[in-house]
Amino acid sequence: MRINGVTFIESEVAKLSLDEFVAQNIDVFWKDISRERRKSRLVSVYNRIINNSNLGGGGD
């Protein structure tokens, strides 16, 4: 999934907890915005990927 110029691999994101995902990426992407906004954006990215993912689930 590509979001704001960054490609995230959904299967890899799904292996991480939210805290792990944020910790691994907060100092890597979007350095031109405040740390607080980066964290907010990363939380949104994580939730979007996890909520759209059928990995490990039965789906509809």
TITORFI-75106 format. One record per atom (N, C-alpha, C): residue number from 1; residue in three letters; atom name; x, y, z. Coordinates in nm, 3 decimals, always signed. Layout:
# residues N
+-----+------+------+---------+---------+---------+
| seq | type | atom |      xx |      yy |      zz |
+-----+------+------+---------+---------+---------+
| NUM |  ALA |   CA |       X |       Y |       Z |
...
+-----+------+------+---------+---------+---------+
//
This chain:
# residues 60
+-----+------+------+---------+---------+---------+
| seq | type | atom |      xx |      yy |      zz |
+-----+------+------+---------+---------+---------+
|   1 |  MET |    N |  +0.085 |  -0.117 |  +0.000 |
|   1 |  MET |   CA |  +0.000 |  +0.000 |  +0.000 |
|   1 |  MET |    C |  +0.090 |  +0.123 |  +0.000 |
|   2 |  ARG |    N |  +0.064 |  +0.214 |  -0.090 |
|   2 |  ARG |   CA |  +0.143 |  +0.337 |  -0.100 |
|   2 |  ARG |    C |  +0.063 |  +0.452 |  -0.039 |
|   3 |  ILE |    N |  +0.125 |  +0.518 |  +0.058 |
|   3 |  ILE |   CA |  +0.059 |  +0.628 |  +0.128 |
|   3 |  ILE |    C |  +0.158 |  +0.743 |  +0.142 |
|   4 |  ASN |    N |  +0.119 |  +0.860 |  +0.094 |
|   4 |  ASN |   CA |  +0.202 |  +0.980 |  +0.103 |
|   4 |  ASN |    C |  +0.346 |  +0.955 |  +0.058 |
|   5 |  GLY |    N |  +0.360 |  +0.886 |  -0.054 |
|   5 |  GLY |   CA |  +0.490 |  +0.864 |  -0.112 |
|   5 |  GLY |    C |  +0.572 |  +0.751 |  -0.051 |
|   6 |  VAL |    N |  +0.514 |  +0.678 |  +0.042 |
|   6 |  VAL |   CA |  +0.584 |  +0.567 |  +0.108 |
|   6 |  VAL |    C |  +0.508 |  +0.439 |  +0.082 |
|   7 |  THR |    N |  +0.579 |  +0.334 |  +0.041 |
|   7 |  THR |   CA |  +0.517 |  +0.204 |  +0.020 |
|   7 |  THR |    C |  +0.533 |  +0.118 |  +0.144 |
|   8 |  PHE |    N |  +0.423 |  +0.071 |  +0.196 |
|   8 |  PHE |   CA |  +0.422 |  -0.019 |  +0.312 |
|   8 |  PHE |    C |  +0.379 |  -0.157 |  +0.264 |
|   9 |  ILE |    N |  +0.452 |  -0.260 |  +0.306 |
|   9 |  ILE |   CA |  +0.420 |  -0.398 |  +0.272 |
|   9 |  ILE |    C |  +0.322 |  -0.449 |  +0.377 |
|  10 |  GLU |    N |  +0.198 |  -0.469 |  +0.336 |
|  10 |  GLU |   CA |  +0.092 |  -0.503 |  +0.430 |
|  10 |  GLU |    C |  +0.122 |  -0.626 |  +0.514 |
|  11 |  SER |    N |  +0.177 |  -0.730 |  +0.450 |
|  11 |  SER |   CA |  +0.206 |  -0.853 |  +0.524 |
|  11 |  SER |    C |  +0.311 |  -0.832 |  +0.632 |
|  12 |  GLU |    N |  +0.405 |  -0.740 |  +0.608 |
|  12 |  GLU |   CA |  +0.507 |  -0.709 |  +0.709 |
|  12 |  GLU |    C |  +0.451 |  -0.623 |  +0.820 |
|  13 |  VAL |    N |  +0.366 |  -0.527 |  +0.785 |
|  13 |  VAL |   CA |  +0.303 |  -0.442 |  +0.886 |
|  13 |  VAL |    C |  +0.217 |  -0.526 |  +0.979 |
|  14 |  ALA |    N |  +0.147 |  -0.624 |  +0.923 |
|  14 |  ALA |   CA |  +0.057 |  -0.709 |  +1.002 |
|  14 |  ALA |    C |  +0.132 |  -0.793 |  +1.106 |
|  15 |  LYS |    N |  +0.260 |  -0.812 |  +1.088 |
|  15 |  LYS |   CA |  +0.341 |  -0.890 |  +1.184 |
|  15 |  LYS |    C |  +0.376 |  -0.809 |  +1.308 |
|  16 |  LEU |    N |  +0.357 |  -0.679 |  +1.303 |
|  16 |  LEU |   CA |  +0.398 |  -0.589 |  +1.411 |
|  16 |  LEU |    C |  +0.281 |  -0.541 |  +1.493 |
|  17 |  SER |    N |  +0.308 |  -0.509 |  +1.619 |
|  17 |  SER |   CA |  +0.209 |  -0.438 |  +1.699 |
|  17 |  SER |    C |  +0.213 |  -0.292 |  +1.656 |
|  18 |  LEU |    N |  +0.114 |  -0.217 |  +1.695 |
|  18 |  LEU |   CA |  +0.111 |  -0.074 |  +1.663 |
|  18 |  LEU |    C |  +0.235 |  -0.004 |  +1.719 |
|  19 |  ASP |    N |  +0.269 |  -0.032 |  +1.843 |
|  19 |  ASP |   CA |  +0.386 |  +0.032 |  +1.904 |
|  19 |  ASP |    C |  +0.515 |  -0.002 |  +1.831 |
|  20 |  GLU |    N |  +0.530 |  -0.127 |  +1.790 |
|  20 |  GLU |   CA |  +0.649 |  -0.168 |  +1.714 |
|  20 |  GLU |    C |  +0.656 |  -0.096 |  +1.580 |
|  21 |  PHE |    N |  +0.542 |  -0.089 |  +1.512 |
|  21 |  PHE |   CA |  +0.536 |  -0.023 |  +1.381 |
|  21 |  PHE |    C |  +0.576 |  +0.124 |  +1.393 |
|  22 |  VAL |    N |  +0.519 |  +0.193 |  +1.489 |
|  22 |  VAL |   CA |  +0.549 |  +0.335 |  +1.507 |
|  22 |  VAL |    C |  +0.697 |  +0.352 |  +1.544 |
|  23 |  ALA |    N |  +0.746 |  +0.273 |  +1.638 |
|  23 |  ALA |   CA |  +0.886 |  +0.285 |  +1.682 |
|  23 |  ALA |    C |  +0.983 |  +0.262 |  +1.567 |
|  24 |  GLN |    N |  +0.953 |  +0.168 |  +1.479 |
|  24 |  GLN |   CA |  +1.043 |  +0.137 |  +1.368 |
|  24 |  GLN |    C |  +1.041 |  +0.243 |  +1.258 |
|  25 |  ASN |    N |  +0.934 |  +0.320 |  +1.250 |
|  25 |  ASN |   CA |  +0.918 |  +0.411 |  +1.136 |
|  25 |  ASN |    C |  +0.916 |  +0.559 |  +1.170 |
|  26 |  ILE |    N |  +0.903 |  +0.596 |  +1.295 |
|  26 |  ILE |   CA |  +0.884 |  +0.737 |  +1.331 |
|  26 |  ILE |    C |  +1.002 |  +0.826 |  +1.290 |
|  27 |  ASP |    N |  +1.122 |  +0.772 |  +1.293 |
|  27 |  ASP |   CA |  +1.238 |  +0.853 |  +1.257 |
|  27 |  ASP |    C |  +1.287 |  +0.827 |  +1.115 |
|  28 |  VAL |    N |  +1.203 |  +0.758 |  +1.036 |
|  28 |  VAL |   CA |  +1.243 |  +0.722 |  +0.901 |
|  28 |  VAL |    C |  +1.168 |  +0.804 |  +0.796 |
|  29 |  PHE |    N |  +1.037 |  +0.815 |  +0.811 |
|  29 |  PHE |   CA |  +0.953 |  +0.877 |  +0.709 |
|  29 |  PHE |    C |  +0.902 |  +1.014 |  +0.753 |
|  30 |  TRP |    N |  +0.875 |  +1.098 |  +0.654 |
|  30 |  TRP |   CA |  +0.809 |  +1.227 |  +0.672 |
|  30 |  TRP |    C |  +0.880 |  +1.316 |  +0.775 |
|  31 |  LYS |    N |  +1.011 |  +1.325 |  +0.763 |
|  31 |  LYS |   CA |  +1.089 |  +1.404 |  +0.858 |
|  31 |  LYS |    C |  +1.062 |  +1.554 |  +0.846 |
|  32 |  ASP |    N |  +0.990 |  +1.593 |  +0.742 |
|  32 |  ASP |   CA |  +0.959 |  +1.734 |  +0.723 |
|  32 |  ASP |    C |  +0.839 |  +1.780 |  +0.805 |
|  33 |  ILE |    N |  +0.775 |  +1.689 |  +0.879 |
|  33 |  ILE |   CA |  +0.663 |  +1.727 |  +0.966 |
|  33 |  ILE |    C |  +0.700 |  +1.693 |  +1.110 |
|  34 |  SER |    N |  +0.627 |  +1.749 |  +1.204 |
|  34 |  SER |   CA |  +0.658 |  +1.729 |  +1.345 |
|  34 |  SER |    C |  +0.646 |  +1.582 |  +1.384 |
|  35 |  ARG |    N |  +0.719 |  +1.545 |  +1.487 |
|  35 |  ARG |   CA |  +0.717 |  +1.408 |  +1.538 |
|  35 |  ARG |    C |  +0.574 |  +1.366 |  +1.576 |
|  36 |  GLU |    N |  +0.501 |  +1.457 |  +1.636 |
|  36 |  GLU |   CA |  +0.363 |  +1.429 |  +1.676 |
|  36 |  GLU |    C |  +0.275 |  +1.397 |  +1.554 |
|  37 |  ARG |    N |  +0.291 |  +1.475 |  +1.448 |
|  37 |  ARG |   CA |  +0.213 |  +1.450 |  +1.325 |
|  37 |  ARG |    C |  +0.257 |  +1.321 |  +1.257 |
|  38 |  ARG |    N |  +0.389 |  +1.292 |  +1.261 |
|  38 |  ARG |   CA |  +0.437 |  +1.165 |  +1.204 |
|  38 |  ARG |    C |  +0.375 |  +1.048 |  +1.278 |
|  39 |  LYS |    N |  +0.372 |  +1.056 |  +1.410 |
|  39 |  LYS |   CA |  +0.313 |  +0.948 |  +1.490 |
|  39 |  LYS |    C |  +0.166 |  +0.931 |  +1.454 |
|  40 |  SER |    N |  +0.094 |  +1.040 |  +1.445 |
|  40 |  SER |   CA |  -0.047 |  +1.034 |  +1.410 |
|  40 |  SER |    C |  -0.067 |  +0.971 |  +1.272 |
|  41 |  ARG |    N |  +0.017 |  +1.010 |  +1.178 |
|  41 |  ARG |   CA |  +0.008 |  +0.956 |  +1.042 |
|  41 |  ARG |    C |  +0.039 |  +0.806 |  +1.042 |
|  42 |  LEU |    N |  +0.142 |  +0.766 |  +1.117 |
|  42 |  LEU |   CA |  +0.178 |  +0.624 |  +1.123 |
|  42 |  LEU |    C |  +0.068 |  +0.541 |  +1.188 |
|  43 |  VAL |    N |  +0.005 |  +0.594 |  +1.291 |
|  43 |  VAL |   CA |  -0.107 |  +0.523 |  +1.354 |
|  43 |  VAL |    C |  -0.219 |  +0.505 |  +1.253 |
|  44 |  SER |    N |  -0.248 |  +0.608 |  +1.177 |
|  44 |  SER |   CA |  -0.353 |  +0.599 |  +1.074 |
|  44 |  SER |    C |  -0.317 |  +0.497 |  +0.967 |
|  45 |  VAL |    N |  -0.192 |  +0.497 |  +0.924 |
|  45 |  VAL |   CA |  -0.146 |  +0.401 |  +0.824 |
|  45 |  VAL |    C |  -0.162 |  +0.259 |  +0.878 |
|  46 |  TYR |    N |  -0.115 |  +0.237 |  +0.998 |
|  46 |  TYR |   CA |  -0.122 |  +0.104 |  +1.060 |
|  46 |  TYR |    C |  -0.269 |  +0.057 |  +1.068 |
|  47 |  ASN |    N |  -0.354 |  +0.142 |  +1.121 |
|  47 |  ASN |   CA |  -0.496 |  +0.104 |  +1.135 |
|  47 |  ASN |    C |  -0.560 |  +0.077 |  +0.999 |
|  48 |  ARG |    N |  -0.527 |  +0.156 |  +0.901 |
|  48 |  ARG |   CA |  -0.582 |  +0.136 |  +0.767 |
|  48 |  ARG |    C |  -0.539 |  +0.001 |  +0.709 |
|  49 |  ILE |    N |  -0.411 |  -0.031 |  +0.726 |
|  49 |  ILE |   CA |  -0.360 |  -0.158 |  +0.674 |
|  49 |  ILE |    C |  -0.421 |  -0.276 |  +0.750 |
|  50 |  ILE |    N |  -0.423 |  -0.269 |  +0.881 |
|  50 |  ILE |   CA |  -0.475 |  -0.379 |  +0.962 |
|  50 |  ILE |    C |  -0.625 |  -0.398 |  +0.938 |
|  51 |  ASN |    N |  -0.698 |  -0.290 |  +0.930 |
|  51 |  ASN |   CA |  -0.843 |  -0.300 |  +0.909 |
|  51 |  ASN |    C |  -0.878 |  -0.348 |  +0.769 |
|  52 |  ASN |    N |  -0.792 |  -0.323 |  +0.672 |
|  52 |  ASN |   CA |  -0.818 |  -0.367 |  +0.535 |
|  52 |  ASN |    C |  -0.762 |  -0.504 |  +0.506 |
|  53 |  SER |    N |  -0.691 |  -0.558 |  +0.603 |
|  53 |  SER |   CA |  -0.621 |  -0.684 |  +0.584 |
|  53 |  SER |    C |  -0.709 |  -0.802 |  +0.623 |
|  54 |  ASN |    N |  -0.702 |  -0.908 |  +0.544 |
|  54 |  ASN |   CA |  -0.769 |  -1.032 |  +0.579 |
|  54 |  ASN |    C |  -0.667 |  -1.135 |  +0.625 |
|  55 |  LEU |    N |  -0.544 |  -1.091 |  +0.649 |
|  55 |  LEU |   CA |  -0.438 |  -1.183 |  +0.688 |
|  55 |  LEU |    C |  -0.475 |  -1.248 |  +0.821 |
|  56 |  GLY |    N |  -0.470 |  -1.379 |  +0.821 |
|  56 |  GLY |   CA |  -0.497 |  -1.454 |  +0.943 |
|  56 |  GLY |    C |  -0.644 |  -1.465 |  +0.978 |
|  57 |  GLY |    N |  -0.730 |  -1.409 |  +0.897 |
|  57 |  GLY |   CA |  -0.872 |  -1.412 |  +0.927 |
|  57 |  GLY |    C |  -0.950 |  -1.481 |  +0.817 |
|  58 |  GLY |    N |  -1.073 |  -1.510 |  +0.846 |
|  58 |  GLY |   CA |  -1.156 |  -1.580 |  +0.751 |
|  58 |  GLY |    C |  -1.215 |  -1.492 |  +0.644 |
|  59 |  GLY |    N |  -1.225 |  -1.363 |  +0.673 |
|  59 |  GLY |   CA |  -1.284 |  -1.273 |  +0.575 |
|  59 |  GLY |    C |  -1.434 |  -1.292 |  +0.565 |
|  60 |  ASP |    N |  -1.492 |  -1.236 |  +0.459 |
|  60 |  ASP |   CA |  -1.639 |  -1.245 |  +0.440 |
|  60 |  ASP |    C |  -1.676 |  -1.365 |  +0.362 |
+-----+------+------+---------+---------+---------+
//
